[in-house]
Amino acid sequence: ALVGLCVSLLLAMALSEACPPSCSCKSLGDMKGLHVDCSSRGLREVPALPTDTKMLYLQNNSLTTLPPGALDSLSSLEEVQMFDNPWNCDCNILYLKLWLEDVSAPSLANVRCASPAPMRMKPLVQLTGNELGVCKRLLPITCLEFFWQDLTLIAEAIITLILAAWALKFSKKLVCQIKLSRYNARGYLLGRRTSKTY
């Protein structure tokens, strides 16, 4: 009984270390994961969450945006709730929209915009790229880097092909000139021989 009590105490301590102070966490036992409840805490940003979070509740807070990559570490997540937050639906909301599409489509249907005014109360799932305003960067940095790398490779390939074609054309001319000079030299020598025999 004492060993069981020690194990449960150690488990509770480990759980409390991993759990953000602004949330409450419960072990799901056999499901091997955590139920993390951060709802109705007045949160303005998502705290660092345990990676073994299976159920996450962030509803009824003051969240307006989510930094890109903020929830990518939650690979075992199965349920998430994010409704009743004053989401600002500009370009920065794209990460949340795409992340919810991958992780929890039903939850995405419950997320509504609070601002800007034309988007107020509109479901995030219905927003298109045109409604999210003019973004300075339509593609993430990594995509732009790949674009420029690909463009550079294509330009190098074109330049290499042009140089190879030019070299091939020049080598053909050179071969022709060598053959002609040999032919002319042979003809000249033959002409001299014939003139000497006469």
C-alpha positions, 0 to 999 in steps of 0.5 A, a space after each residue: 500500500 505504501 509503494 502504491 501511495 508513493 507511485 501515485 504521489 510521484 505521478 501527481 508530482 510529475 503531472 503538476 510539473 508538466 501542467 501549466 499553472 494557469 490550467 488543470 491537468 488530469 491523467 487519463 489513466 489507461 489512455 496514456 495521456 492528459 486531459 488539460 483544461 485551460 478554459 475560462 481562465 482569461 488567457 491571452 495566449 496559449 501556455 506551454 502545454 505538455 506534449 502528451 495532451 490528449 484532450 485540450 480545452 481552451 474555450 472561453 478565454 481572451 485568445 485573439 491569435 495563435 503563433 505559427 507552430 504553437 501547437 505542433 508538438 501536441 502529436 497525440 491530441 484527440 480532442 480540442 475546444 477553442 470556441 468563445 474566444 475573441 479571435 482576430 481573423 486576419 492573416 495571422 489566423 491562418 495557422 489556427 485554421 489549417 491546424 484545426 482542419 488537420 486536428 479537429 474539423 468539428 472544433 473548427 466549425 465552432 470557432 468564430 471571428 470577433 474582429 475585424 468588423 466585417 468578419 464578426 461572428 463569421 465561422 473561421 471554417 468559412 473564411 477564404 484567403 480573400 477575406 483574410 486581408 492582404 498579407 505581406 507574405 502569402 507564402 511562409 518563409 520556407 516556401 519562398 526559400 524553396 521557390 528561390 532555390 528552385 528558380 536558381 537551379 532552373 536558371 543554372 540548368 538553362 545557362 549550362 544548356 546554352 553553354 553546352 549547345 554553344 560548345 557543341 556548335 563551336 566544336 563542330 566548327 573546329 572539327 570542320 576547320 581541322 578536316 578542311 585544313 587537313 584536306 587542303 594540306 593533303 591537296 596541297 601536298 598532292 599538288 606539289 607531288 604531281 607538279 614535281 613529277 612533271 
